[in-house]
Amino acid sequence: MTQATDPIEGTPLIAPSSTDHPLHEASVEACRSVYDPEIPVNIYDLGLIYTIEISDENDVSVIMTLTAPGCPVAGEMPGWVQEAIAGVAGVRNVEVELVWSPPWGMEMMSDEARLELGFM
């Protein structure tokens, strides 16, 4: 018997982003300006940004994770992301939610991040 909290089979673990919104690319670039202090790659290419959802009113909702729950900047990084996206012209409000499911894995990194870190 499945519980109500179990995800429905076939439901993506990561919600889709608003890729067709005019502010999406600028929001992605803002995320690329934020770096994990321990890894010389931006958090977007590391795969830490799961979802960037943008409403018709230009409110941005970000779902992100960290490489590990014990990350020393766990309390600070969502604020860095919020500040970066808030600086995008046209953005009204920014909310950043930190999640641990699904857990981050190296397979979430972009090819650029893998190359930068010597995994390719």
Helices and strands as residue ranges (DSSP letters): H 24-31, H 43-46, E 49-54, E 59-64, H 77-86, E 93-98, G 106-108, H 111-116
